[in-house]
Amino acid sequence: MSECIDPHRFFCEAIPAEFDRVLEAQREAGEPGRAIYEQLRSAEATIRIEITGEADGTYFLNIERGRMRAEGA
């Protein structure tokens, strides 16, 4: 049986941590990863996610200067 992750932990911790991990991996790749790294560093966006059902909630994934932070509403 697979383990269910709490939506708050998933959107507020796991997703931002993975985004930041990918950013760091591109930086560490040196010249081959440079273009992707620079694009990620210049990214600015907000992604709104609405969950319905047992674990209702609204989450905002905010990307600024290539780093992601999350907020639960």
Sequence and secondary structure as in RCSB ss.txt:
>XXXX:A:sequence
MSECIDPHRFFCEAIPAEFDRVLEAQREAGEPGRAIYEQLRSAEATIRIEITGEADGTYFLNIERGRMRAEGA
>XXXX:A:secstr
      HHHIIIIIHHHHHHHHHHHHHHT GGGHHHHHHHHT  EEEEEEE STT EEEEEEEETTEEEEEE 
